[in-house]
Every structure is written in structure tokens, then in C-alpha cells.
Amino acid sequence: MSTIRTIVAGTGSYLPARVMTNGDLSKVVDTTDEWIVERTGIHSRHIAADGELTSHLALAAARAAIADAGIDAQEIDTIILATTTPDNTFPATAVTVQADLGLHHGAAFDIQAVCSGFVYALTIADTFIRTGQSKTALVIGAETFSRLLDWTDRTTCVLFGDGAGAVVVKGAEGEGTNADRGILTAHLHSDGRYKDKLYVDGGPSSTQSTGHVRMEGREVFRHAVVNIAEAINESLAATGLSADDIDWFVPHQANKRILDGTAKRIGLPPEKVVLTVAEQGNTSAASVPLAFDTAVRDGRIKKGDLVLLEAMGGGFTWGSLLLRF
């Protein structure tokens, strides 16, 4: 039985030029390279330059994805940008990207699910394409997360970095089987009871200020491994596939210990896990598309490979998405 599938036609990414190492961090906060690496697996992260906005990062990643897809930007009828660090409270940063791409049609909007943002955005794009709302969508995860950090708090400032990743997705006819190229299944979740475990202590309505990231690390870790594994198993159950069928696991790059724990819990060998956390840190909504693009461009992810995406972020929000590239 034929069906419409959402296929990934192109990928792209962008990282700011400035690299902040753990050694650099040790000069501004009470920490050491050994302390950071042991607890997180992070060695360095990229930091946006003064005047370099989330929209600038998003635009660079978007242009790379459009070029990789080999399409005219005018074919794009939907732009969904996942970010926690928009240029302005409003309008949506997506409309800035839309204008900079020279587009004057279709829809452009931001979504906010913190580190789960890209998985949420890609799921929304899939729904739009399968229902006929969109034919070609640009999905971006972009963050200047460093601007939310308290640089005196070593439990949070060592974790995060800036960057952007993007994909172009298009509708294509499939046979309705797991052999189809495209998104096979996606599952999203949230539970607001835990919103105080990972949050920013500011906002337009509450403090009229941006605020800083606050986190209860142990609680986040505990929920992350369990919630992510359950979402992944949900995707596998929905398709009748097993962990052995997965060619590549592209997780949100929060913390290497979380990634190792998740892979072990679902029975995935380490060599199938795409890791960028050591060089990029946690780039929130940009994390998954950055890692995805890295593995596509270095040749690991090839056409026909079965790829599992997952993420968890503040809210808590979490989800998984299974696609055949």
C-alpha cells in the first residue's frame, strides 16, 4: 500500500569559529579539564562571537543543507526552527531566516522544546508533509546557548556550546514498509512535573530578563536514561524492528555518561553511536542535527541506513524518531 514518506534530502551544519577548551574554562571558573572530562566527556565547545546571532548560525546551516539537497531555496514552503535562544522574544527567528533566504511564501515559525527541539520540529515537519500541508520543509536546530549561562556555576557552564544544524525534508511515495526511505515513526513526550529540574530562572512574563540555566544534574541524569530508552523502545515496537536493525544511533549530545548508559540499556554497541559531545558540548536543539550532519558528511551514514534519533530536554521533554536515510 503506497504512502507518503518524509525523506531527508539534504543536511547541513555550522559551528562558530571560537573554540573554548576546558583549559580556557578553568581560567574563569573553579574547574579542571580532568573534572569536566570525567563527568561529561566534554573537552571543548564552540562559542558564538559578539554580534553573531542564532539566526546567523541557523542561516549558515540552512544554506549548507539546501546546497546538499541540490534544490532551489524557493522550493521550500515551510521553515521550522527549534531554539531556546531566539534573536528576539518575537518575531520568530525562523522568519529572519526566511527573509535572508529570499523567501516570501509559505510558513516559518519557531518551536521551543529545549534539547528535544529538533526531534519535535522534525516530527512536526513529517506531519505537515504527510497531510499535504507542506511539500518541502527546512528544519533547523540553532542555539547561542552560551548566552544563558552563569559563568560562575561550574555545574552548568561547562556543559553547553553554540551551533546549528539543519535538514531539508521532502515528501516522496513509499510502499508503507520499513524498507521505505524516510521517517518511519516518531514519538514525543513531556512531563511538566519536572520543569524545575532543568530550567532558566528568567523570562519576559516572570522577571522581564533572560535569566540563567539552572539544573539538578543527578535528577536529570536519572530521568534521561530511563525516559530516552523507553522512547527508543517505543519506536522499535511501532515498526517491529529491533536494536540489531539500527545502523546508526544519533542521540542528543548532552553527556557521554548518559549516552553510554542509554546505548547499553537498549543493547546498542558503542561503534553504532554517533558522538560529537567531546568537541561540541551540549548545543541543545542544535545537537542532534549537528551530529547527524557530521556522520553524513564523513560517510558513516549512507543512503538506505536505518538511523535512530533521540533527545531529552528541560520540561521534561523527550522523544525518538526512526528514519531510513
Summary of the structure (lengths in Angstrom):
residues: 325
radius of gyration: 18.4
end to end distance: 20.5
largest distance: 61.0
contacts: 1222
relative contact order: 0.20
helix: 39%
strand: 28%
